[in-house]
Every structure is written in C-alpha cells, then in structure tokens.
Amino acid sequence: MTQTVPVLKPDSMAVHTTIAELRHHVSGWRRQGSTVALVPTMGALHDGHLALIRQAKKCADRVVASIFVNPTQFSVHEDLAAYPRREAEDTAVLAKAGVDALFLPSVTEMYPPDFATSVRVTGVSDGLCATARPDHFAGVALVVTKLLLQALPDFALFGEKDYQQLQVIRRLVRDLDIPVTVVGVPTVRETDGLAMSSRNAYLTSAERQIAPDLHRILDHVAARLAEGALFAELSDAATSHLLGVGFQSVDYIEFRDADDLTPLDRASRPGRLLAAARLGRTRLIDNVPVPIAR
C-alpha cells in the first residue's frame, strides 16, 4: 500500500517510531525541494537543546529531532537505568519549538537482536573523557552514524559542551564521506556560568552552588593562556582550586588543539581548554575556546 507524507497543521509535529516512517517522511520533503536538519538528543531537554533547535531552523527548511537514550554509549557502571526519561514532556517541548518531526525509536528498532556492527574513531576519541569512559565514543559514533544514515539530513547540530564528542562526529563524517554538514552550537549556560546539562538534575542544592566554579576556573586559565602563559604553569593550581571548593576529584584539565585535540603547551594556534570533575554523584564536563596568544 502506498504511503503518503502526512498533511500537518503549521504547529503540528509528526512522531515516528520506525526508520521506515522517518525515511518516508523525509523523502517527501526532499521531493518538495526542502532542506533538512537533524538534532539528535537523549531527551531530558533543556535550553541547550532548544538552542540547537533554533539554530537548526536557521540552517534548513525542515527540522527532525530524535530522542533515544543510547545504551551503547553507557558503561556497565554508569547511569543508563537512572538517566532521566521524560518522553511526554519532551515531545511537547519539541512541538512548541517548531520541530517538524520527532524520531522516537525503541532499542530494538535501533539495535535488532542480530546487530553486529561497530564504529570506532581513533585519535580524537583517545584520552580526555575516554579515559574514564573507554567505550563511550564508540557508542556515540555508532548511534550518530545510524541516525545520519536514517534521516539523511543536510545539516546535523551538536552542542559544543560535549566538545570531544563533536570532534569525533566531525571526523567520522569526514572519513566515511557522509554528505552532511556538522554544525557546532556554542554551550548554553545558566546565569552563573554552569553549562546546561541533563545531569545537572543530579546535583544537590549545596553542590549546585559549587558547580559554577568549574567554568570560572576554565575562564581564568584560558585568559592566562591567551596572555602567553604556559599550560604547565597553570594546571596544578586549577586542579587544586577545584578540589579546594568541594569537587571530589578532577578527571582532567587539558589544553588541546581545537581541531585534532592534540595536546598544546601554549596558545600557538587555536585551542580548547577542557575539563571533567566529579561533584557528589555527578560528573561535570565543560570547555572554553582559547585564541592564539597575543
């Protein structure tokens, strides 16, 4: 039986649970000459996600968002079961934001019982967050590759808060010749500087008061690097500051090339200062750009 693209009111949003439905809908837009942007999410939406949607609407005629809590990017000791799931609320938020279609697949739709393929990106996926989460970026690379091939968008939008993830995605798109433009969207922050994240909901009220220090210390170190200071002169003090204000541990504070994430000792080319630290049961990550030193 021949399917037709659903006729929707201007403020309505189609919800698809299968790859076939999604592809059929997108192909209808293609026949109409429309461009398409994809915003992959794991739900628990906040203003950072809405910034991606707003940018997507500027990039393309039609916007697809996905909500899928991807099990392949969680290690056995991580919070897959506890990860916040708010499908009804998130669906309403996306519809109000003007998303044209939502892809809401099940785990078995994405990973059938006989699924046997992996995607691994070396280099940019080494070190940093991969040290504590060794399988994370392989899971991200796999699910993003699938979503890009399922939706075949012209543009795909990702937040710069997960900067290593963004560079992994850019590299896999380049290496696999996937015809999509990857757009990085600047981190959206609370008024006190804390990067918005679904995992911020895990913070206690006391921890929430401490959390913005991660961004404050990164801003301070980035300013010193831009003045010509060596990173080795700053890293120990930055770690000590975070431990002193109440962070339980610091996974890393690193200064890396903004493109290939190789380590830098000074701001001789555009860089990125990245950090991950643990506060209570929450692992916070953040990063800031560092321009070439004056």
Long-range contacts (C-beta under 8 A, 24 or more apart in sequence): 4-28, 5-29, 8-100, 11-95, 11-98, 12-95, 13-91, 13-94, 13-95, 13-99, 13-100, 13-101, 13-102, 14-100, 14-101, 14-102, 15-91, 15-101, 15-102, 15-104, 16-101, 16-102, 16-103, 16-104, 17-103, 17-104, 17-105, 17-106, 17-109, 18-105, 18-109, 19-105, 19-109, 19-150, 22-64, 22-101, 22-103, 22-150, 22-151, 23-150, 23-151, 23-152, 25-101, 26-62, 26-64, 26-101, 26-151, 26-152, 26-153, 29-61, 29-62, 29-100, 34-60, 34-61, 34-62, 35-59, 35-60, 35-61, 35-62, 35-154, 35-155, 36-60, 36-61, 36-62, 36-63, 36-64, 36-151, 36-152, 36-153, 36-154, 36-155, 37-62, 37-63, 37-64, 37-153, 37-154, 37-155, 37-156, 37-157, 38-63, 38-64, 38-65, 38-66, 38-147, 38-148, 38-151, 38-153, 38-155, 38-156, 38-157, 38-180, 39-63, 39-64, 39-65, 39-66, 39-99, 39-156, 39-157, 40-65, 40-66, 40-68, 40-143, 40-144, 40-147, 40-156, 40-158, 41-65, 41-66, 41-67, 41-90, 42-67, 42-68, 42-69, 42-70, 42-83, 42-198, 43-67, 43-69, 43-84, 43-85, 43-86, 43-87, 43-90, 43-198, 44-83, 44-84, 44-85, 44-86, 44-90, 44-198, 44-201, 45-86, 45-89, 45-90, 45-93, 45-94, 45-198, 46-188, 46-196, 46-197, 46-198, 47-188, 47-196, 48-159, 48-161, 48-187, 48-188, 48-195, 48-196, 48-197, 49-159, 50-93, 50-97, 51-159, 51-185, 51-186, 51-188, 52-157, 52-158, 52-159, 52-185, 53-94, 53-97, 53-98, 53-99, 54-97, 55-157, 55-183, 55-185, 56-155, 56-157, 56-183, 57-98, 59-154, 59-155, 59-157, 59-181, 59-183, 60-153, 60-154, 60-155, 62-100, 62-101, 63-98, 63-99, 63-100, 63-101, 64-99, 64-100, 64-101, 64-102, 64-103, 64-151, 64-153, 65-94, 65-99, 65-101, 65-102, 65-103, 66-102, 66-103, 66-104, 66-105, 66-147, 66-151, 67-91, 67-102, 67-103, 67-104, 68-103, 68-104, 68-105, 68-110, 68-143, 68-147, 70-110, 70-139, 70-140, 70-143, 71-107, 71-111, 71-139, 72-111, 72-135, 72-138, 72-139, 72-142, 72-143, 73-135, 73-136, 73-137, 73-138, 73-139, 73-140, 73-143, 74-136, 74-139, 75-133, 75-134, 75-135, 75-136, 78-133, 83-198, 84-198, 84-201, 103-147, 103-150, 103-151, 110-143, 110-146, 117-142, 118-142, 119-145, 119-172, 121-168, 121-171, 121-172, 121-175, 123-171, 123-260, 123-261, 124-164, 124-167, 124-168, 124-171, 124-260, 124-261, 125-164, 125-168, 127-252, 127-254, 127-261, 128-164, 128-252, 128-254, 128-256, 128-261, 128-274, 128-276, 129-164, 129-165, 129-251, 129-276, 129-285, 130-164, 131-251, 131-252, 132-251, 132-276, 132-283, 137-164, 137-165, 137-168, 140-165, 140-168, 140-169, 141-168, 141-169, 141-172, 144-169, 144-172, 145-172, 145-176, 145-178, 148-173, 148-178, 148-180, 149-178, 152-179, 152-180, 153-180, 154-180, 154-181, 155-180, 155-181, 155-182, 155-183, 156-180, 156-181, 156-182, 156-183, 157-182, 157-183, 157-184, 157-185, 158-182, 158-183, 158-184, 158-185, 159-184, 159-185, 159-187, 159-188, 160-184, 160-185, 160-186, 160-187, 160-287, 161-187, 161-188, 161-195, 161-196, 161-197, 161-285, 161-286, 161-287, 162-285, 163-272, 163-274, 163-287, 164-261, 164-274, 167-259, 167-260, 167-261, 187-286, 187-287, 189-215, 193-219, 195-284, 195-285, 195-286, 197-284, 197-285, 199-282, 199-283, 199-284, 200-282, 200-284, 202-280, 202-281, 202-282, 203-279, 203-280, 203-282, 204-280, 207-246, 207-279, 207-280, 207-282, 210-245, 210-246, 210-247, 210-279, 211-279, 211-282, 211-284, 213-241, 213-242, 213-245, 213-247, 214-242, 214-247, 214-275, 214-277, 214-284, 214-286, 215-286, 215-288, 217-241, 217-242, 217-275, 218-253, 218-273, 218-275, 218-286, 218-287, 218-288, 219-288, 221-253, 221-273, 222-273, 222-288, 222-289, 222-290, 225-255, 225-266, 225-267, 225-271, 225-273, 225-290, 225-293, 226-267, 226-290, 226-291, 226-293, 226-294, 227-293, 227-294, 228-266, 228-267, 228-293, 228-294, 229-266, 230-265, 230-266, 231-255, 231-264, 231-265, 231-266, 232-265, 238-275, 242-277, 246-279, 247-277, 247-278, 247-279, 248-278, 248-279, 248-280, 249-277, 249-278, 250-275, 250-276, 250-277, 250-278, 251-275, 251-276, 251-277, 251-278, 251-283, 252-276, 255-290, 258-289, 258-290, 266-293, 267-291, 267-292, 267-293, 268-292, 268-293
